[in-house]
Amino acid sequence: MSNALVSTKKRFTGRKVSLMISGWTIGLIFLAPYIEMLITSVKSKAEILAIPTTYAPQHWTWSNYVTIWKQLPLAQYLRTSIVVSLSATLLVLLIAVPAAYYVGRNKFRGRTAFLFLVLVTQMFSPTSLIIGIFREVIRFHLVDTWLALILIYAAFNLAFSIWILSSFFASIPIEIEEAAWIDGASRIQALRRVILPVALPGLITAFIFTFISAWNEFVIALTIESSPTHQPITVGLESLIGQYQVQWQYLFAGSLIAIVPVVILFALIEKWLVSGLTAGSVK
């Protein structure tokens, strides 16, 4: 009995307790904005504008989530965001995988300079290049099209994917690939059947970061897309912000709806994402 009490005390004292408290505290800090969004989304307009205001709603107006689907073409916005983000992500992986594989497997002259230039491209914000981007889009007659967003999002996220995937490919022992060659596999077959399954955490990491970057982008989509049928949800929700008033209850409700696909994606690939972020930290 005494041994059981001692082991129980050890389990809930010292470092574990401090880590648990720190973890809950950090988690609540990150969740606080979303809790505020949820509470505001179920308030009526009168409650939001009331002075003095109350934190918790007196009447939970869940009908706001139904009204926003009628007030905005939300399904079309979500469809555009999913198609554009997913297409841009797949295009990035299609180009980044062979490029990163070559960089990770070959020590060619100028390799360090190439990786440095790849990293430098991440310093340029799409906002600072918006005028040049818009002129190019007009020149190729891609204004108000999904293709323009797909190409631009892929271009701005390609460098990060090449950088992270090259590190993954470089960390995979060459002996695994050589064994596949001895068994008669070509280089492409070895890449597809041996290297890519091993590098799956890296692929998932590049996938999720590219997808979220494309999903959350606003400025380029606002500049290029003018019709509701081609606008992503980030631009579509902006219509709830008027010159003299903001429909906060619908804006927060729509924002929470926009988060759902990303949360589902995270839940599906969380275990691969964690291993991808920690891979290479221990030799």
KOLLO-818089 format. One line per field, with one value per residue (C-alpha): residue number from 1; residue in one letter; x, y, z. Coordinates in steps of 0.05 Angstrom, whole numbers, plus 5000, padded with zeros to 4 digits. Each point is the difference from the previous one (the first is absolute). Layout:
% residues N
resi	[NUM  ...]
resn	[A  ...]
u	[X  ...]
v	[Y  ...]
w	[Z  ...]
END
This chain:
% residues 283
resi	[1  2  3  4  5  6  7  8  9  10  11  12  13  14  15  16  17  18  19  20  21  22  23  24  25  26  27  28  29  30  31  32  33  34  35  36  37  38  39  40  41  42  43  44  45  46  47  48  49  50  51  52  53  54  55  56  57  58  59  60  61  62  63  64  65  66  67  68  69  70  71  72  73  74  75  76  77  78  79  80  81  82  83  84  85  86  87  88  89  90  91  92  93  94  95  96  97  98  99  100  101  102  103  104  105  106  107  108  109  110  111  112  113  114  115  116  117  118  119  120  121  122  123  124  125  126  127  128  129  130  131  132  133  134  135  136  137  138  139  140  141  142  143  144  145  146  147  148  149  150  151  152  153  154  155  156  157  158  159  160  161  162  163  164  165  166  167  168  169  170  171  172  173  174  175  176  177  178  179  180  181  182  183  184  185  186  187  188  189  190  191  192  193  194  195  196  197  198  199  200  201  202  203  204  205  206  207  208  209  210  211  212  213  214  215  216  217  218  219  220  221  222  223  224  225  226  227  228  229  230  231  232  233  234  235  236  237  238  239  240  241  242  243  244  245  246  247  248  249  250  251  252  253  254  255  256  257  258  259  260  261  262  263  264  265  266  267  268  269  270  271  272  273  274  275  276  277  278  279  280  281  282  283]
resn	[M  S  N  A  L  V  S  T  K  K  R  F  T  G  R  K  V  S  L  M  I  S  G  W  T  I  G  L  I  F  L  A  P  Y  I  E  M  L  I  T  S  V  K  S  K  A  E  I  L  A  I  P  T  T  Y  A  P  Q  H  W  T  W  S  N  Y  V  T  I  W  K  Q  L  P  L  A  Q  Y  L  R  T  S  I  V  V  S  L  S  A  T  L  L  V  L  L  I  A  V  P  A  A  Y  Y  V  G  R  N  K  F  R  G  R  T  A  F  L  F  L  V  L  V  T  Q  M  F  S  P  T  S  L  I  I  G  I  F  R  E  V  I  R  F  H  L  V  D  T  W  L  A  L  I  L  I  Y  A  A  F  N  L  A  F  S  I  W  I  L  S  S  F  F  A  S  I  P  I  E  I  E  E  A  A  W  I  D  G  A  S  R  I  Q  A  L  R  R  V  I  L  P  V  A  L  P  G  L  I  T  A  F  I  F  T  F  I  S  A  W  N  E  F  V  I  A  L  T  I  E  S  S  P  T  H  Q  P  I  T  V  G  L  E  S  L  I  G  Q  Y  Q  V  Q  W  Q  Y  L  F  A  G  S  L  I  A  I  V  P  V  V  I  L  F  A  L  I  E  K  W  L  V  S  G  L  T  A  G  S  V  K]
u	[5000  5056  5037  4937  4993  5074  4994  4936  5034  5060  4953  4970  5059  5059  5014  4938  4953  5036  4999  4926  4983  5043  4968  4929  5017  5030  4942  4949  5038  4996  4927  4977  4990  4959  4958  4987  4981  4952  4966  4993  4973  4940  4982  4947  5020  4965  5041  5065  4986  4970  5034  5022  5013  4999  5050  4952  4938  4933  4967  5040  4985  5022  4958  5059  5033  4938  4991  5071  4990  4940  5034  5064  5016  5042  5000  5030  5053  5020  5001  5047  5046  5004  5012  5052  5038  5001  5020  5056  5025  5001  5036  5052  5013  5003  5056  5034  5010  5047  5036  5010  5021  5054  5025  5000  5035  5053  5057  5004  5037  4957  4956  5007  4988  4938  4971  5016  4963  4942  4998  5006  4937  4961  5019  4956  4929  4945  4972  5063  4998  4925  5007  5048  4958  4937  5034  5023  4931  4970  5052  4982  4925  4992  4962  4942  5021  5018  5062  5031  4994  5025  5063  5015  4989  5043  5056  5003  4999  5047  5064  4980  4981  5066  5039  4966  4996  5073  5018  4956  5029  5071  4986  4977  5059  5023  5007  4924  4998  5060  4966  4940  5047  5032  4931  4990  4962  5014  5014  4928  4973  5046  4976  4927  5000  5056  5019  4932  4969  5059  4995  4924  5005  5038  4948  4944  5036  5009  4928  4968  5042  4987  4926  4991  5040  4956  4936  5015  5025  4958  5034  5015  4931  4967  5039  4991  4931  4939  4941  4972  5005  5076  5013  5027  4969  5051  4976  4927  4996  5028  4933  4971  5043  4963  5018  4959  4989  5028  4955  5043  4953  5001  5073  5022  4951  5028  5071  4987  4969  5063  5044  4964  5033  5070  4984  4976  5063  5044  4962  5010  5075  5021  5044  5039  5007  5030  5051  5016  5014  5045  5036  5073  5006  5036  5055]
v	[5000  5048  4985  5016  5068  5016  4983  5042  5060  4993  5000  5067  5040  5037  5006  4964  5047  5062  4974  4983  5069  5034  4958  5017  5074  5004  4961  5047  5061  4973  4979  5066  5037  4942  4997  5075  4989  4944  5042  5061  4958  4978  5070  5044  5066  5038  4963  5014  5075  5006  5045  4974  4935  4932  4945  4942  5007  5006  4964  4949  5017  4937  5021  5045  4938  4987  5072  5008  4943  5038  5068  4979  4947  4966  4932  5031  5036  4936  4962  5052  4999  4924  4993  5056  4981  4926  5011  5048  4951  4941  5043  5020  4927  4978  5050  5000  4925  4990  5066  4985  4928  5023  5053  4951  4944  5039  5044  5043  5066  5058  4956  5045  5063  4967  4984  5070  5031  4954  5025  5073  4995  4989  5070  5032  5012  4991  5067  5037  4968  5008  5052  4958  4938  5034  5026  4929  4972  5052  4984  4926  5014  4964  5053  4972  4927  4943  4985  5067  4986  4929  5022  5058  4960  4943  5049  5031  4934  4960  5025  4977  4931  4991  5022  4953  4940  5005  4992  4938  4968  5014  4967  4934  4951  4990  4925  4992  5027  4959  4937  5016  5011  4932  4969  5029  5064  5062  5066  5024  4934  5003  5071  4982  4933  5009  5072  5034  4952  5012  5075  5001  5043  5053  4997  5009  5059  5034  4984  5029  5064  5014  4985  5046  5056  4996  4994  5062  5046  5063  5058  4966  4968  5067  5034  4947  4970  5045  4952  4960  4936  5005  5031  4958  5003  5050  5051  4979  5014  5069  5021  4998  5061  5061  5073  5018  4934  4930  4940  4969  4942  4976  5015  4958  4945  4997  5002  4940  4963  5016  4969  4933  4971  5017  4969  4936  4998  5009  4945  4951  5011  5023  4939  5007  5076  4993  4948  5043  5061  4961  4958  5015  5029  4938  4964]
w	[5000  5018  4936  4960  5035  4987  4926  4995  5032  4953  4941  5018  5027  4974  4926  4975  5038  4975  4929  5005  5027  4946  4946  5022  5008  4929  4972  5032  4974  4929  5008  5030  4933  4973  5063  4992  4927  5019  5054  4955  4943  5041  5023  4968  4969  5056  5053  4964  4995  5069  5051  5049  4964  5032  4986  4998  4955  5035  4942  4960  4928  4965  4940  4979  4971  4957  4980  4974  4951  4972  5002  4964  4947  5053  4966  4937  5041  5035  4934  4970  5060  5001  4925  4996  5063  4984  4927  5020  5052  4952  4948  5051  5020  4927  4986  5068  5007  4940  5013  5074  4984  4953  5049  5058  4963  4960  5024  4937  4993  5023  5043  5061  4958  4970  5069  5024  4940  5014  5071  4979  4959  5065  5021  4947  5022  4948  5022  4979  4931  4989  4945  4959  5012  4976  4937  4983  5013  4952  4948  5000  5004  5066  5038  5041  4989  5046  4959  5019  5074  4992  4963  5047  5064  4972  4982  5069  5037  4955  5032  5070  4975  4962  5061  5050  4953  4980  5073  5006  4937  5023  5068  4967  4995  4929  5015  4998  4930  4978  5024  4955  4941  5012  4998  4931  5016  4960  5034  4991  5025  5061  5013  4994  5037  5051  5012  4999  5051  5047  4989  5012  5063  4960  4944  5050  5032  4933  4982  5062  5001  4927  5006  5060  4968  4938  5042  5042  4944  4991  4964  4933  4998  5015  4944  4946  5013  4991  4990  5059  4960  5001  5068  5057  5068  5027  4949  5004  5075  4988  4970  5071  5017  4977  4999  5061  5036  5007  5009  5053  5016  4928  4989  5060  4981  4930  5026  5044  4942  4958  5054  4999  4936  5027  5068  4966  4958  5061  5037  4942  4991  5069  5015  4935  5010  5070  4976  4940  5043  5047  4948  4994  5070  5025  4964]
END
